[in-house]
């Protein structure tokens, strides 16, 4: 392998933009429900058309972190949905792990919207990891609707690692001997985990919030492979490290199948959307993934208010958030800004982009 993985050919991709790509179908009520069902967030704005129609949004919404669905994506070595919008000619074959994202939410994602997205590569760089060289690819994604309304911007980091030569099995016997058993994820066969009820939450106002205040936690799990498959079906991405145990162990050197980074983002998003309430606005969200979660883990999304401030007449609440499993590991850490209404105030439904 060369001293540097970032060749001139790879470096020349920085700044490249894709052509705008429109989703194959408009967001449907079924898609919004499937996403809500997969993340077990039965906010009536996602699942109750009558309730949503009487809200300030005037209709059903889709959870904002899941506004795009890949319908019948191509199937490759790493699973369906892993095609790249940029062909980055790395000198090794590697699945792109979710390194983290930074979102700005600019308008609600409505059922019936046709979503168009576009990508641009912002940076490509390398670092030395514990198991070998890592390549980081930073992309900016923009999503808009059919009216030209920009819905969100996101900066995403994917991490690609080269497996040491010894981790690449060469024959069937070696493959079989390299497998290790994993605990069977709870619940026990006789236990059925109930689904939460669809209920409208309370509403915090800016005047209610103090620095140091804890956000009401969101607890998920114990996680099972069924959670992971339901999430794959809801967003159309069947990456094999999330459901194929032999592939995860033999070809990626993982101890088990892995809870999707995008699913963990959803759990943190639910935490912040519940804190914002229907009258508030979930404005900004940055998350960095620092560890892996597996079937059997119970995940807790929590947060704390770190600052409250006024901007352009609105009450902004800055938070530190994180995701921790019941093995005592914090596997995601981030920051967020929620806009809460002052008493008697109505917030807008469209927001200007902030400088990065």
C-alpha distance (Angstrom), angle and dihedral (degrees) to the residues before:
residue distance angle dihedral
X1 . . .
X2 3.85 . .
X3 3.80 122.1 .
X4 3.80 89.6 -110.1
X5 3.81 123.2 36.1
X6 3.81 91.6 -162.4
X7 3.79 104.0 84.1
X8 3.80 125.3 -176.0
X9 3.81 87.6 -102.2
X10 3.81 91.2 56.2
X11 3.80 93.4 42.0
X12 3.81 90.3 54.0
X13 3.81 89.3 64.7
X14 3.82 92.3 68.5
X15 3.80 107.5 110.0
X16 3.81 94.2 21.1
X17 3.83 115.5 140.4
X18 3.78 129.2 -156.8
X19 3.78 122.8 -133.2
X20 3.84 112.5 -98.6
X21 3.81 110.1 -86.0
X22 3.80 122.3 -157.0
X23 3.79 120.8 -151.4
X24 3.79 114.5 -107.0
X25 3.80 92.7 -118.7
X26 3.80 137.0 19.9
X27 3.79 116.7 -101.9
X28 3.79 105.9 -85.0
X29 3.78 132.2 -158.6
X30 3.81 86.5 -113.1
X31 3.80 92.5 54.7
X32 3.81 91.9 48.9
X33 3.81 89.8 49.0
X34 3.81 92.6 47.0
X35 3.80 90.9 53.5
X36 3.81 92.0 46.6
X37 3.81 90.5 47.0
X38 3.81 92.9 48.7
X39 3.81 92.5 52.8
X40 3.84 92.6 36.4
X41 3.79 92.2 -125.7
X42 3.80 105.6 136.7
X43 3.78 96.6 -177.9
X44 3.84 103.9 166.1
X45 3.82 88.9 -130.2
X46 3.83 85.8 69.2
X47 3.81 102.0 37.7
X48 3.83 110.6 22.6
X49 3.82 113.0 68.4
X50 3.81 94.6 -172.7
X51 3.80 93.2 49.9
X52 3.81 92.8 44.9
X53 3.80 92.0 47.8
X54 3.80 90.6 58.3
X55 3.80 93.2 47.3
X56 3.80 125.2 92.8
X57 3.83 87.5 -96.5
X58 3.81 92.8 61.4
X59 3.80 95.5 -141.0
X60 3.78 148.6 17.8
X61 3.79 119.8 -43.9
X62 3.79 133.3 -155.9
X63 3.83 117.8 -133.2
X64 3.82 102.0 -92.2
X65 3.80 96.5 -129.3
X66 3.82 91.5 59.0
X67 3.79 105.6 45.3
X68 3.82 95.8 129.9
X69 3.79 127.7 65.2
X70 3.79 125.5 -171.0
X71 3.80 104.9 -141.3
X72 3.83 112.4 -152.3
X73 3.82 95.1 -21.7
X74 3.80 119.7 -165.2
X75 3.79 116.7 -84.4
X76 3.78 118.7 -125.6
X77 3.78 138.4 163.2
X78 3.79 93.4 -73.3
X79 3.82 94.3 45.2
X80 3.77 136.5 -94.1
X81 3.76 119.8 -37.3
X82 3.80 96.8 26.7
X83 3.79 96.4 110.7
X84 3.79 111.9 126.8
X85 3.77 125.6 -128.1
X86 3.79 85.8 -145.6
X87 3.76 122.6 39.4
X88 3.80 102.0 -133.0
X89 3.83 106.7 -170.3
X90 3.80 99.5 -141.5
X91 3.82 117.1 176.2
X92 3.82 91.4 -122.9
X93 3.81 137.9 46.4
X94 3.79 109.1 -111.4
X95 3.76 141.2 158.3
X96 3.81 112.8 -122.0
X97 3.81 109.3 -117.9
X98 3.80 118.3 -152.1
X99 3.81 106.5 -103.3
X100 3.79 97.1 177.3
X101 3.79 143.6 -77.4
X102 3.78 142.9 -128.4
X103 3.84 115.8 -147.4
X104 3.77 135.8 -170.3
X105 3.81 114.0 -165.5
X106 3.79 110.2 -152.9
X107 3.84 106.6 168.9
X108 3.82 138.4 1.8
X109 3.81 118.9 -83.5
X110 3.80 104.4 -127.0
X111 3.78 130.2 -159.9
X112 3.80 105.3 -106.5
X113 3.80 94.7 38.0
X114 3.79 121.4 131.6
X115 3.79 106.1 -140.5
X116 3.79 122.2 -146.7
X117 3.78 119.4 -171.8
X118 3.78 134.2 -172.5
X119 3.80 131.8 -171.5
X120 3.77 134.7 -152.0
X121 3.81 127.2 -174.6
X122 3.80 109.2 -126.4
X123 3.80 101.0 176.9
X124 3.80 145.0 -9.5
X125 3.79 119.5 -162.3
X126 3.79 141.2 151.7
X127 3.79 137.7 -130.3
X128 3.77 135.2 178.7
X129 3.81 111.8 -108.1
X130 3.80 130.2 -166.7
X131 3.81 90.9 -96.9
X132 3.78 98.5 37.0
X133 3.80 142.6 -69.0
X134 3.80 119.6 -13.5
X135 3.78 128.7 -159.0
X136 3.83 118.4 -154.5
X137 3.81 120.3 -157.1
X138 3.83 116.9 -167.5
X139 3.81 116.7 -161.6
X140 3.80 132.9 177.5
X141 3.80 117.1 -142.4
X142 3.80 124.7 -163.7
X143 3.81 122.2 -166.9
X144 3.83 123.4 -165.7
X145 3.80 135.8 170.0
X146 3.80 130.6 -125.6
X147 3.82 90.9 -87.8
X148 3.80 92.5 58.3
X149 3.81 91.8 -106.4
X150 3.78 108.9 148.4
X151 3.79 107.2 -131.0
X152 3.78 102.8 -177.4
X153 3.76 147.6 -15.7
X154 3.77 123.9 -148.6
X155 3.77 136.3 -177.7
X156 3.79 109.7 -152.6
X157 3.80 130.9 -168.7
X158 3.81 121.7 -156.2
X159 3.81 120.8 -170.7
X160 3.80 121.5 -149.4
X161 3.79 121.2 -168.1
X162 3.76 133.4 -169.8
X163 3.78 113.9 -132.4
X164 3.82 116.0 -133.1
X165 3.79 112.2 -104.6
X166 3.81 91.2 -110.8
X167 3.79 90.9 62.3
X168 3.82 93.0 62.0
X169 3.85 107.0 88.3
X170 3.80 114.0 -142.8
X171 3.82 103.8 -161.3
X172 3.80 142.3 20.4
X173 3.82 94.7 -100.3
X174 3.77 91.7 51.6
X175 3.79 90.2 47.1
X176 3.80 93.0 51.3
X177 3.79 93.5 47.0
X178 3.79 92.0 50.4
X179 3.79 95.1 60.3
X180 3.79 118.3 103.3
X181 3.77 126.6 -161.9
X182 3.79 120.3 -112.0
X183 3.80 128.1 -156.5
X184 3.78 115.8 -93.5
X185 3.78 105.5 -107.1
X186 3.79 116.9 -117.8
X187 2.98 148.0 -93.6
X188 3.80 101.7 91.6
X189 3.83 115.7 -116.8
X190 3.80 92.9 -100.1
X191 3.82 94.2 52.1
X192 3.80 122.8 89.7
X193 3.79 115.8 -166.5
X194 3.82 109.0 -135.9
X195 3.79 121.2 -130.5
X196 3.80 116.6 -119.3
X197 3.79 117.4 -107.1
X198 3.81 121.0 -107.2
X199 3.79 104.1 -107.8
X200 3.78 135.3 156.5
X201 3.80 112.5 -119.1
X202 3.77 128.6 -135.2
X203 3.77 123.5 -92.4
X204 3.80 125.6 -114.3
X205 3.79 118.0 -156.6
X206 3.77 125.6 -152.5
X207 3.80 90.1 -109.6
X208 3.84 90.0 58.0
X209 3.80 95.5 60.1
X210 3.81 128.4 91.0
X211 3.78 131.0 -179.6
X212 3.80 109.7 -94.9
X213 3.79 93.4 30.1
X214 3.83 114.6 140.7
X215 3.79 120.6 -128.2
X216 3.82 114.8 -128.0
X217 3.82 103.4 -92.8
X218 3.81 125.9 -119.3
X219 3.82 115.4 -143.0
X220 3.82 122.8 -163.9
X221 3.76 130.6 -176.1
X222 2.86 157.5 -50.6
X223 3.79 79.2 -105.6
X224 3.79 119.1 -130.3
X225 3.78 134.0 -176.0
X226 3.81 85.7 -105.2
X227 3.81 89.1 65.7
X228 3.80 88.5 53.5
X229 3.81 95.2 47.4
X230 3.82 92.3 47.1
X231 3.79 89.0 52.7
X232 3.82 91.1 47.8
X233 3.81 90.4 51.8
X234 3.82 92.4 47.7
X235 3.81 94.9 53.9
X236 3.81 100.0 26.8
X237 3.81 97.7 -120.9
X238 3.82 116.2 124.4
X239 3.80 101.9 177.9
X240 3.80 106.4 175.1
X241 3.80 98.7 -132.1
X242 3.82 87.2 71.1
X243 3.82 98.5 55.9
X244 3.84 111.9 7.6
X245 3.81 108.0 81.0
X246 3.85 98.4 -173.6
X247 3.81 90.5 48.7
X248 3.81 92.5 47.6
X249 3.80 91.7 50.1
X250 3.80 103.1 36.5
X251 3.78 103.1 35.1
X252 3.79 102.6 29.0
X253 3.82 101.4 29.7
X254 3.80 93.3 -125.3
X255 3.82 123.8 148.2
X256 3.81 93.7 -134.0
X257 3.79 141.8 -14.4
X258 3.79 109.3 -62.0
X259 3.80 132.3 -126.0
X260 3.81 106.7 -113.3
X261 3.79 115.6 -101.6
X262 3.80 87.8 -139.7
X263 3.81 90.1 55.5
X264 3.80 91.4 51.5
X265 3.81 87.8 50.2
X266 3.80 87.6 56.3
X267 3.79 92.1 53.7
X268 3.80 91.2 52.3
X269 3.80 89.0 44.7
X270 3.80 90.0 53.9
X271 3.80 89.3 52.2
X272 3.81 91.0 54.6
X273 3.80 97.3 39.9
X274 3.79 90.1 52.8
X275 3.81 89.7 49.8
X276 3.83 90.9 49.5
X277 3.81 92.4 48.8
X278 3.79 124.7 -163.3
X279 3.81 93.0 -61.8
X280 3.81 94.7 48.4
X281 3.78 132.7 69.3
X282 3.80 130.5 -124.2
X283 3.81 97.2 -142.6
X284 3.80 112.6 165.9
X285 3.79 134.7 15.0
X286 3.80 131.3 178.2
X287 3.80 120.9 179.9
X288 3.79 133.0 175.8
X289 3.81 121.6 -164.6
X290 3.79 112.2 -136.1
X291 3.78 103.8 168.6
X292 3.78 145.9 6.5
X293 3.78 130.9 -97.2
X294 3.80 124.5 -156.2
X295 3.80 140.9 -163.8
X296 3.80 107.4 -71.4
X297 3.81 94.4 40.2
X298 3.80 122.1 117.2
X299 3.79 110.2 -144.7
X300 3.80 126.5 -151.3
X301 3.81 121.1 -164.8
X302 3.79 111.2 -159.5
X303 3.76 139.3 164.0
X304 3.78 146.0 -175.6
X305 3.79 131.4 -148.9
X306 3.82 108.7 -113.3
X307 3.83 100.0 174.9
X308 3.79 142.5 1.5
X309 3.79 119.6 -157.2
X310 3.79 143.4 154.7
X311 3.81 122.5 -113.7
X312 3.81 123.7 176.5
X313 3.80 90.2 -17.5
X314 3.80 94.7 -51.8
X315 3.79 129.6 111.8
X316 3.80 110.9 -118.8
X317 3.78 120.7 -166.8
X318 3.81 118.0 -163.6
X319 3.79 117.7 -155.0
X320 3.76 140.1 -174.3
X321 3.80 111.4 -140.9
X322 3.76 136.0 -176.3
X323 3.78 145.2 172.7
X324 3.79 120.4 -132.7
X325 3.79 130.4 -178.6
X326 3.80 126.7 -143.6
X327 3.82 89.7 -104.6
X328 3.81 86.6 72.4
X329 3.82 96.3 -106.2
X330 3.78 123.7 133.2
X331 3.78 102.8 -144.5
X332 3.82 101.1 173.5
X333 3.79 131.9 31.6
X334 3.76 129.7 179.6
X335 3.77 152.0 140.6
X336 3.78 131.6 -117.4
X337 3.78 143.2 -178.0
X338 3.80 121.3 -141.2
X339 3.81 122.4 -174.7
X340 3.80 112.0 -142.4
X341 3.80 122.4 -166.7
X342 3.75 119.6 -114.7
X343 3.78 112.6 -126.7
X344 3.80 108.7 -73.0
X345 3.83 92.6 12.2
X346 3.82 127.3 121.4
X347 3.80 117.0 -154.4
X348 3.82 123.3 -139.5
X349 3.81 122.9 -108.3
X350 3.81 95.9 -137.4
X351 3.80 124.3 57.9
X352 3.80 134.3 -169.6
X353 3.78 119.9 -113.2
X354 3.80 115.1 -103.0
X355 3.81 123.6 -138.8
X356 3.79 112.0 -98.8
